[in-house]
Amino acid sequence: MEVSPKGFFVNHLRYILRSAIEKDASNLSEVRLQIDGETENLDREKGEAYIDETGFIQLIKNDTESSNNLFLVAEVNGRIVGFSRCEGNYLKRTSHKVEFGVCVLKEYWGYGIGKNLLKESIHWADAIGIKKITLNVLETNDKAIKLYKKYGFEVEGILKQDKLLTDGEFYNTLLMGRIVE
């Protein structure tokens, strides 16, 4: 599904959140690869589960055509600096929910980009009648957990010793959900 672009001005940075389009595919492939190498908060290390331009073209096409999917990008001066996806499905028993994921280039942390991608996704989900948004977050990602709780997400479960990080230690993944009654 597509949404209207929305502009933001935070800490002297102007950016736009908009729906992903096919011409973003190459840039998205590069940005995702860079982000994967900048943080251990995501599931992947740099280069793992690589999605090339063709893969992103297909994702964007599927998400644009699906009423239960939303693919947003954050753009600064024509450059994609982050993105989020809400992915649903058409199985009757789970068609009421979507899974949310977000990532932002480290250089652009602190400008509310992740927060605004989350807020826009919640707004979209509420507007189309989605009853539940789920997400996974590493237990050490305190800022993200605090943000998710602020917007109505609750911890629904814990995957114990779910991630092995570069320090050689295992960490838990929190399963969080936001339910609309």
N, C-alpha and C positions, 0 to 999 in steps of 0.2 A: 504494500500500500504506500501511497505517497502522501506527504503532508506539505503544507506551505512553509517556505523558508522563514526563519525568525532570526533577527539580529540581536547581538548582545554587545555591551561595552563594559568590561570589568578590568579594574586596575590598569587603565590606559591601553587595553587590548580590545580591538574590535574583531568580532568573529560572527559567523553565520552558522546556524544549524539548519540543515536541509536534508531532503531525501537523497540517497545515493543514486547516481545515474551511471549508465554504462561507461561513459568516458572517464569515470573516476577509477576504473578497475586497476589500471597500471599503478597509479599513485597509491591506492589502497594496499596493493601487494607489497610495495616498498615500505609504507608506513607500518603495516602489521609486522613485517620482519624486524624493523627497527625497534618497535615497542617491545616485542618479545625478548630482545636483548637488553632492555633497559630496566626490567623489573622481574622479580620472582613472584609477583602477585598473580600472574596468569598461569595457565596450565602448561604452556609450552616454553621451551628454551628456543633461542634464536635459531631459525631454520627448520625447526620441527613442524610437522603438519603444514608445510609451506603451501600457500594458495597463490597460484600465478594469476596473471591477468585474465586468462580464459576462465579460470575458476571463479574469480570475482564477478566477471560478466554474467556467469550463470547464476550466482547468488543474488546479484542485483535484479536480474530478470525475474527470478522466482519470487523474491521478496516484493517486488513492485506489483506482480500479478496476484499475489496472495493477500486476501483481506485480513489474514491473521499474522502477517509478518510486517515488520517495520525495520528498515535499514537507514540510519541517520549518519551523516558525516558532519564534523565540525571543520570549518574552513576559515583560514586566516590568510588574507591577501591572495586568494586563489589556490592556496596549498592546504591539503587535508592534514589536520593535526590530531585527529581522533575520530572514533566512530563508535556506534552502538547498534546492536541488533536485538529485536524481539522476534523470537521464532515460536510460532504455534504449529498446530496441525489440524487435520480435519477428522481425527478419530472422535466419534461422538462422545466418548467418556472423558476425553481430555481437551475438547475443543474450546473449553471455557478459559484456558490458561495459555500463557506464553512464558518462554524463558528469556531473561534479559542478560546481556553481556556488554561490557564497555571497556574501551582502552583509549588512552590519551598519551601522546608523546611526552616524555618527562619534562622537556623544555617548557611545556605548556601546562604543567600542574600549577594549581593555585589561582587559576582564572575562572573557576566555576564551570569549566567545560563538561567534566564528568557529571557534576550536579545537574546542569541544564539538559544534558542528554537524558539523564534519568527522569527529570521533571517532564520533558517533552514526551518521553515514552509512556510515563504514567498517564499523562493527559490523553494521549492517543488511545491507550488501552481502556481508560474509563469511558471515552467518547464512543467506542465501538462495542462496549458491553463485555469486555474481558473481565472475568471475575477474580483471576489470580495471576500474579507475576511472580516467577521464581528466579533465583539466582544462586550461584555458588561464590563464596569468598573465602580466601585464606585467612585463618584465625589471626595472623599477625598484621593484617591490613586494617588497623584500628580506625583510620580516617574513613575508609569506605564503609565499615560496619556501622560507625556512628551516623554517617550520612543515610544509609539504608534505613536504619531505625527511625531517624528523623522523618522519613517519608513513609512510615507505616509498615516497614518490613519487620518480621519477627524471625528469630532463629527457630527453625522447625526440626533440625537434626544436625548431627555432627558425624562426619566421616573421619574416623580416628586414624591417625598416622597415614593420611591420604597422600601427602606430597613429600618428596625427598628433595630438599633444597641443597644449595652448594656448600652449606656448612656441614653437610653430612647428617643432619638431623631430620627427623620426620615431623610433619606438622599436620594439624587437623584442617579440614575444610568445613565451613559452616554452610548448611543449606538454609536459605532464607526465603520467606514468601510474604507477599502482601495480598491480602484477601479483601475484596469489596463485598460487603454484605448487601 
